[in-house]
Amino acid sequence: MRIWVSRPEPGAARTARRLEALGHAALVAPVLRIVPTGAPPPQGGFDGLILTSGNAVPATEGVPRDLPVFAVGARTAERARRAGFSQIRCAEGDAVDLAALVTKTLRPGSSLLHAAGEDRKAEPTASLAAAGFSVAVWSAYAARAEGALPEVAARALRDGESAGPAAVLHFSRRSARAAAELCREAGLMGAFRALNHYCLSPDVAAGLAEFGLAAHFVATRPSEDALLAGLPPSDRPSPARQAPG
């Protein structure tokens, strides 16, 4: 099955490799790009750094590497580790799980720095503030929508059943909305609607619902593993199983 990967880089290429390993064909056409905001981190002493996305890690160059890090998942934790942070705890879940990890580790009243994106949700800040923590939110990066549907995606959607994608993976509500908006502007909403839409979470699926689209599959946990587990078995062998020659 040919699957459109609409998430931004650097995650898109990694997901494409995983799809290929599963025997699927990946169409890499991000509808968002991640850019640093250039905003400096807030001044002050902090007891911990909260990371709800690995996209924030490149902006943390001036943050002390011995500051305890609380990462939402394994990939974010690994990016923090590669960036030189030495004390990393991983929630292995969503933002609510991350808040729970912090409350189990630090005392109420502790001061936290949340390196986040401009487009962010209330959690984990809301739960931490309610539990007595002081959270300074730093808009370290932003996700910008592309000005037009990537040509590789437009061409594939016009091809339809002959060579077009059968499904699309949505990793965020923002990317789901951007994909729908760009397809509508390109006159390809019908082709977009015909795809099987695989969503990382119910919140992501809600982004499609704004356009009257229903998700074909919603992951039980907000992780790439859970999302890819919802794909049907491939009808072709993965590269690892293909015979040489």
C-alpha positions as CSV (number, residue, x, y, z in Angstrom):
1,M,0.0,0.0,0.0
2,R,1.2,3.5,-0.8
3,I,1.0,5.8,2.2
4,W,1.3,9.5,2.3
5,V,3.5,10.7,5.2
6,S,2.4,14.3,5.8
7,R,4.3,15.0,9.0
8,P,7.3,17.5,9.0
9,E,10.9,16.5,8.9
10,P,12.9,15.1,10.5
11,G,10.2,12.7,11.5
12,A,8.8,12.1,8.0
13,A,12.0,10.4,6.6
14,R,12.1,8.2,9.7
15,T,8.5,7.1,9.3
16,A,9.1,6.5,5.6
17,R,11.9,4.1,6.5
18,R,9.6,2.2,8.9
19,L,6.9,1.9,6.3
20,E,9.3,0.5,3.8
21,A,10.5,-2.0,6.3
22,L,6.9,-3.1,6.7
23,G,6.6,-3.6,3.0
24,H,4.6,-0.4,2.2
25,A,5.5,2.4,-0.2
26,A,5.9,5.8,1.4
27,L,5.0,9.1,-0.2
28,V,6.9,11.7,1.8
29,A,5.2,15.1,1.4
30,P,5.3,17.2,4.6
31,V,2.6,19.9,4.9
32,L,4.3,21.6,7.8
33,R,7.9,22.7,8.4
34,I,9.5,23.2,11.9
35,V,11.3,26.5,12.4
36,P,12.9,28.0,15.5
37,T,11.2,31.1,16.9
38,G,14.5,32.6,18.0
39,A,12.9,33.6,21.3
40,P,15.4,33.2,24.2
41,P,14.5,31.0,27.1
42,P,13.1,32.8,30.2
43,Q,15.6,33.8,32.8
44,G,15.7,32.2,36.2
45,G,16.6,29.0,38.0
46,F,14.6,26.0,37.1
47,D,14.3,22.6,38.7
48,G,13.4,20.8,35.5
49,L,12.9,21.0,31.7
50,I,9.7,19.7,30.2
51,L,9.9,18.5,26.6
52,T,6.6,17.6,24.9
53,S,8.2,17.3,21.5
54,G,11.7,16.5,20.2
55,N,11.3,19.5,17.9
56,A,12.1,21.8,20.9
57,V,15.5,20.2,21.5
58,P,17.6,22.2,18.9
59,A,16.5,25.4,20.6
60,T,17.8,24.4,24.0
61,E,21.5,25.0,23.2
62,G,21.9,27.5,26.1
63,V,20.0,25.4,28.7
64,P,22.3,23.7,31.3
65,R,22.9,20.1,30.4
66,D,22.7,18.9,34.0
67,L,19.1,20.2,34.3
68,P,16.7,17.3,34.8
69,V,14.6,16.7,31.7
70,F,11.1,15.2,31.6
71,A,10.4,13.9,28.1
72,V,7.0,12.9,26.8
73,G,8.2,9.8,25.0
74,A,11.2,7.7,24.0
75,R,12.1,9.5,20.8
76,T,12.0,12.9,22.5
77,A,14.2,11.5,25.3
78,E,16.7,10.1,22.8
79,R,17.0,13.5,21.1
80,A,17.6,15.2,24.5
81,R,20.2,12.5,25.3
82,R,22.0,13.1,21.9
83,A,22.0,16.9,22.7
84,G,24.0,16.2,25.9
85,F,21.4,16.3,28.6
86,S,22.5,13.9,31.4
87,Q,19.4,13.5,33.6
88,I,16.4,12.3,31.6
89,R,13.1,10.8,32.6
90,C,10.6,9.5,30.1
91,A,6.9,9.4,30.5
92,E,6.3,6.9,27.7
93,G,2.8,8.4,27.1
94,D,1.1,11.7,26.5
95,A,1.2,15.1,28.2
96,V,-1.0,14.0,31.0
97,D,1.3,11.1,31.7
98,L,4.2,13.5,31.6
99,A,2.6,15.7,34.2
100,A,2.1,12.7,36.4
101,L,5.8,11.8,36.1
102,V,6.8,15.3,37.2
103,T,4.5,15.2,40.2
104,K,5.9,11.9,41.3
105,T,9.5,13.2,41.0
106,L,9.6,16.8,42.2
107,R,8.0,18.5,45.1
108,P,5.1,21.0,44.6
109,G,6.4,24.5,44.3
110,S,9.3,23.4,42.0
111,S,9.9,25.7,39.1
112,L,9.8,24.2,35.6
113,L,10.7,25.4,32.1
114,H,8.5,24.0,29.3
115,A,10.2,24.3,25.9
116,A,7.1,24.1,23.6
117,G,5.8,25.0,20.2
118,E,3.7,28.1,19.5
119,D,0.7,25.9,18.7
120,R,0.3,23.9,22.0
121,K,-2.3,22.4,24.2
122,A,-3.2,23.1,27.8
123,E,-1.4,20.0,29.1
124,P,0.9,19.4,30.9
125,T,0.9,23.0,32.2
126,A,-2.6,23.0,33.4
127,S,-2.2,19.8,35.6
128,L,1.2,20.9,36.9
129,A,-0.1,24.4,37.8
130,A,-3.1,22.8,39.6
131,A,-0.6,20.6,41.5
132,G,1.3,23.6,42.8
133,F,4.1,23.8,40.3
134,S,5.4,27.0,38.7
135,V,5.7,26.5,34.9
136,A,7.4,29.0,32.6
137,V,6.3,28.3,29.0
138,W,8.9,29.0,26.3
139,S,7.8,29.1,22.7
140,A,11.0,27.5,21.3
141,Y,9.7,26.5,17.8
142,A,6.8,26.8,15.5
143,A,5.2,24.6,12.9
144,R,4.5,26.6,9.7
145,A,2.1,25.3,7.0
146,E,3.5,25.1,3.5
147,G,2.2,27.7,1.1
148,A,0.8,25.1,-1.3
149,L,0.3,21.3,-1.4
150,P,3.7,19.7,-2.2
151,E,3.8,18.9,-5.9
152,V,4.7,15.3,-5.3
153,A,1.5,14.9,-3.2
154,A,-0.7,16.8,-5.7
155,R,0.6,14.7,-8.6
156,A,0.0,11.4,-6.7
157,L,-3.5,12.4,-5.7
158,R,-4.4,13.3,-9.3
159,D,-3.1,9.9,-10.4
160,G,-5.8,8.3,-8.3
161,E,-6.0,4.5,-8.1
162,S,-3.2,4.0,-10.7
163,A,-0.4,5.4,-8.6
164,G,-1.9,7.5,-5.9
165,P,-1.7,6.8,-2.1
166,A,-4.4,4.7,-0.5
167,A,-3.9,6.1,3.0
168,V,-2.4,9.0,4.9
169,L,-0.8,9.2,8.3
170,H,-1.7,12.2,10.5
171,F,0.6,12.8,13.5
172,S,-0.9,16.1,14.8
173,R,-4.2,18.0,14.7
174,R,-2.3,20.8,13.0
175,S,-0.9,18.7,10.2
176,A,-4.2,17.0,9.6
177,R,-5.9,20.4,9.2
178,A,-3.1,21.7,7.0
179,A,-3.3,18.7,4.7
180,A,-7.0,19.1,4.4
181,E,-6.8,22.9,3.7
182,L,-4.0,22.5,1.2
183,C,-5.9,19.7,-0.7
184,R,-9.0,21.9,-0.7
185,E,-7.1,24.8,-2.1
186,A,-5.5,22.6,-4.8
187,G,-9.0,21.3,-5.8
188,L,-8.2,17.8,-4.6
189,M,-10.5,17.5,-1.6
190,G,-12.3,14.6,-3.3
191,A,-9.1,12.6,-3.6
192,F,-8.1,13.5,-0.1
193,R,-11.5,12.4,1.3
194,A,-11.2,9.0,-0.5
195,L,-8.0,8.2,1.4
196,N,-8.0,6.0,4.6
197,H,-7.0,8.4,7.3
198,Y,-4.8,7.0,10.2
199,C,-4.6,9.3,13.2
200,L,-2.2,9.3,16.2
201,S,-4.9,10.2,18.7
202,P,-8.6,11.3,19.0
203,D,-7.4,14.9,19.1
204,V,-5.7,14.5,15.7
205,A,-8.9,12.9,14.4
206,A,-10.8,16.0,15.6
207,G,-8.8,18.0,13.1
208,L,-10.2,16.0,10.3
209,A,-13.7,16.2,11.7
210,E,-13.6,20.0,11.2
211,F,-13.7,19.2,7.5
212,G,-16.4,16.5,7.7
213,L,-13.9,13.7,7.4
214,A,-13.9,10.6,9.6
215,A,-10.7,8.7,10.6
216,H,-10.3,5.2,9.3
217,F,-8.1,4.3,12.4
218,V,-7.2,6.1,15.6
219,A,-4.2,4.8,17.6
220,T,-4.9,3.5,21.1
221,R,-1.8,5.3,22.4
222,P,-0.2,8.5,20.9
223,S,2.9,6.7,19.6
224,E,4.2,5.8,16.2
225,D,4.3,2.2,17.1
226,A,0.5,2.2,17.9
227,L,-0.3,4.1,14.8
228,L,1.7,1.8,12.4
229,A,0.1,-1.2,14.2
230,G,-3.2,-0.2,12.7
231,L,-2.0,-0.6,9.1
232,P,-3.1,-3.7,7.2
233,P,-0.4,-6.3,6.4
234,S,1.5,-5.4,3.2
235,D,0.9,-7.5,0.1
236,R,4.6,-7.3,-0.9
237,P,7.7,-8.4,0.9
238,S,9.7,-5.9,3.0
239,P,13.2,-5.1,1.7
240,A,14.7,-7.3,4.4
241,R,12.8,-10.4,3.0
242,Q,13.3,-9.8,-0.7
243,A,15.5,-12.3,-2.4
244,P,18.9,-10.8,-3.7
245,G,19.4,-10.1,-7.3
